[in-house]
Amino acid sequence: MPLLELKDLTVSYDRIEAVRGISLTVEDGELVTLIGANGAGKTTTMRAISGIRPVARGSVWFDGQDITRMKAHERVTAGIVQAPEGRGVFPGMTVVENLEMGSYSRTFKTKAEHDSTVERVFDLFPRLLERRSQVGGTLSGGEQQMLAIGRALMARPRLLLLDEPSMGLAPLVIQQIFRIITEINKEGTTILLVEQNAQQALSRSDRAYILETGEVTTSGKGKDLLADPAVKQAYLGVA
Amino acid sequence: MSAVQTVGQVMADGVIDFDIGSLGRNFWALTIDGLTYGSIYALVAVGYTLVYGVLRLINFAHSEIFMLGMFGQYAVLMLLGFTPRGDAYDEGTVLTVVYLLLAMIGGMIVSGSAAVGLERVAYRPLRKRGAPSLVFLITAIGASFVIQEFVHFILPKLTNDKLGGVNAQQPIRLVVPSVQFSVFGADVTNVEIVIVVAAIVLAVATERFVTLTKFGRGIRAVAQDPVTATLMGVSRERVIMLTFLIGGLLAGAAAMLYTLRVPSGIIYSGGFILGIKAFSAAVLGGIGNLRGALLGGLLLGVMELYGQALFGTEWRDVVAFVVLILVLMIRPTGILGESLGRARA
């Protein structure tokens, strides 16, 4: 049984269908990527999974349960946590307060459990430790992305949704972010990643889906897609 | 007097008398009385500012929430066996404090539940339908009338004419203002001490709650970025309810404090002017900003009394609203800046 399954999912804005009957699965422990150009429906899909965009048709299944009608904030408690597009760092809160927001839905049994969760985030992103009492709005783009991912980890997600973590970042920072994403996945967290940076994403994913104008056109293993001539031409800038 | 006059002419004609001497002589007395009123404005202003922070809505019915609090605390005193009479009760300090606390809690319960009820009945259905913000504003004004007219016409029928109706309630006096000490030659009364101390306790508690607790962080998160807050597992609906509750509780407490200062003010229309002043205070401090509301309340209270001394008693309300207009013209984001979000805390 897959951890996440989208069955024939359609999501529309007014009368325009941004996502048209897509189906995909994410197995426990996998790192799966959704690749596509601007407007292909990647972010819409992520929003529907998190429940902040209503589903027109089809269904969302999580851990064998139909969650299509589940409220967004309850999905966080269930284990679906998203670091949204544009990072969504709370600009007026400090780094530490932002991290605390990440564990809003979670009750720590002991103070030690809380502290070790925070420490793990600081281990992954030492930069956040340096910036701990700075407000979110004053961080650089890379730091904000680290904070967004770290904050999502605070909830101890079973499924981590990452929407374009590389957006607007310098190549070196992108490298670093992807390394950490891989590490988080290796430690056992299932990840669904949305990316335009196909090279990085495909080479690190178990599997990938390619989304074009709201429909899945291709899917397969990350490495296979990386070698696919059509994919190469469309997404990797190789003729 | 001709129809068209310049401000200068008006002043020269003696329509407005400047009395700088009065301001100078009574400066500290005015400051103390101003801070007393200001603390009441501050508590009510928090209700406007928190709701604005999370909903971008000016809840104009908040003045009626305050008014209901005045009736709530009055009802508690009646239930405790007090009846209106000419002279004040003398129950001794300890019992008086207990009765005042009970009255305050009564006001808080009435205002708090009225605010949450108002949100449920009036605003939530609109939100579900995604109504435009103008509709919310008109609804707020409509709700304001409904609550006023309820107290005006229906409450007397429900209470055998003991509460509500066209006239103000006869005061129940538990405290006679008496001078406790002097500051720079200005007298400070027990009533003023009670009001200011209670307001400080409530304001600090609210500020700590919003800054330090998990639910407070939830409120700030929704104010800064509602979608991301939802992605963190915050229930926006619950946060909205919580802000109305906090605003209502503070308005109810403020209502009891206000009737200590103005015992004859308990009337169905008694929230209107005070509500607009508290709203002005929230704008002055920076609407959406909690500390701004507290600061704005105190400043407005003091400025109003200075203005009153300078221009005459009948100009008091004018001063408050001129301040509002000037803030909107010169610095629309208020003293401490706009939102619960961007300004820290």
Interface residues (C-beta under 8 A of the other chain):
Chain A: S50 I52 K71 A72 H73 V76 T77 V81 Q82 P84 G88 F90 P91 G92 M93 E97 E100 M101 G102 Y104 S105 R106 V135 G137 R151 A155
Chain B: K214 R217 G218 R220 A221 Q224 D225 V227 T228 A229 T230 L231 M232 G233 V234 S235 R236 S339 L340 G341 R342 A343 R344
